[in-house]
Amino acid sequence: MKLKSLISLIPEGYSEGSYNGRKYGITRTGFNAGKSFKVYAEELGGTDFISLNFYETKSGELLKPCEMPEAKVIAFLKEVKWND
């Protein structure tokens, strides 16, 4: 699945979900008519966080994790579960 598709599963604005058995507050903000996004997720009651910027360019998708490995960001996007 393309990264933009995974990011688009995150509701715009603030939401909550779980990852690796921990609860996160997640904020997704879109820019440039949906061609770029900022995602920030913070573990509620803990110290973990996920932070990324995503850009859709003419040459393809560009993921820019903030101070963490790209693999951590991708795993989060693939495995986060949304609270109903």
RODO-2510 file (C-alpha; in nm, 4 decimals, decimal comma):
residues 84
     n   res          X          Y          Z
     1     m     0,0000     0,0000     0,0000
     2     k     0,1319     0,3462    -0,0859
     3     l     0,2266     0,5757     0,1995
     4     k    -0,0300     0,8386     0,1013
     5     s    -0,3031     0,5729     0,1272
     6     l    -0,1855     0,4769     0,4766
     7     i    -0,1670     0,8396     0,5890
     8     s    -0,5119     0,9081     0,4422
     9     l    -0,6563     0,6461     0,6794
    10     i    -0,5711     0,8786     0,9682
    11     p    -0,8617     1,1159     1,0315
    12     e    -0,7897     1,4854     0,9686
    13     g    -0,7296     1,6690     1,2950
    14     y    -0,7025     1,4872     1,6283
    15     s    -0,7916     1,1220     1,6876
    16     e    -0,6850     0,8372     1,9144
    17     g    -0,5569     0,4947     1,8282
    18     s    -0,3411     0,2127     1,9598
    19     y    -0,0084     0,0697     1,8480
    20     n     0,1923    -0,2080     2,0144
    21     g    -0,0646    -0,2223     2,2941
    22     r    -0,0259     0,1469     2,3797
    23     k    -0,2710     0,4334     2,3279
    24     y    -0,1716     0,7350     2,1151
    25     g    -0,3137     1,0794     2,0492
    26     i    -0,2655     1,1388     1,6753
    27     t    -0,2871     1,4623     1,4783
    28     r    -0,2885     1,4763     1,0985
    29     t    -0,2709     1,8089     0,9173
    30     g    -0,2949     1,8373     0,5389
    31     f    -0,1346     2,1022     0,3176
    32     n    -0,1071     2,1866    -0,0532
    33     a    -0,4495     2,0505    -0,1524
    34     g    -0,3740     1,7089    -0,0021
    35     k    -0,0268     1,6711    -0,1520
    36     s     0,1568     1,7006     0,1790
    37     f     0,0835     1,6014     0,5384
    38     k     0,2251     1,6355     0,8864
    39     v     0,1486     1,3552     1,1303
    40     y     0,2340     1,3628     1,4999
    41     a     0,1395     1,0837     1,7388
    42     e     0,2170     1,0894     2,1093
    43     e     0,1822     0,7963     2,3457
    44     l    -0,0784     0,8893     2,6057
    45     g     0,0683     0,8332     2,9512
    46     g     0,4074     0,7409     2,8061
    47     t     0,7117     0,8823     2,6313
    48     d     0,6964     0,7404     2,2764
    49     f     0,6079     0,9537     1,9762
    50     i     0,5892     0,9337     1,5976
    51     s     0,6517     1,2410     1,3839
    52     l     0,6648     1,2702     1,0066
    53     n     0,6198     1,4921     0,7073
    54     f     0,4981     1,3484     0,3771
    55     y     0,5201     1,5085     0,0331
    56     e     0,3717     1,3954    -0,2972
    57     t     0,6098     1,5214    -0,5670
    58     k     0,6279     1,4870    -0,9441
    59     s     0,8891     1,2146    -0,8996
    60     g     0,6901     1,0217    -0,6354
    61     e     0,6254     1,0003    -0,2628
    62     l     0,8726     1,1505    -0,0162
    63     l     0,8621     1,0535     0,3521
    64     k     1,0582     1,2643     0,5990
    65     p     1,0533     1,1156     0,9510
    66     c     1,1449     1,3609     1,2263
    67     e     1,4336     1,2358     1,4415
    68     m     1,3513     0,8651     1,4079
    69     p     1,4093     0,5765     1,1690
    70     e     1,1846     0,5544     0,8624
    71     a     1,1093     0,1904     0,9533
    72     k     0,9495     0,3004     1,2837
    73     v     0,7206     0,5462     1,1038
    74     i     0,6167     0,2942     0,8384
    75     a     0,5463     0,0245     1,0996
    76     f     0,3258     0,2691     1,2908
    77     l     0,1313     0,3687     0,9781
    78     k     0,0742     0,0036     0,8855
    79     e    -0,0188    -0,1243     1,2312
    80     v    -0,2050     0,1550     1,4139
    81     k    -0,5599     0,0573     1,5149
    82     w    -0,8293     0,3210     1,5498
    83     n    -1,0400     0,3492     1,8651
    84     d    -1,4121     0,3500     1,7989
***
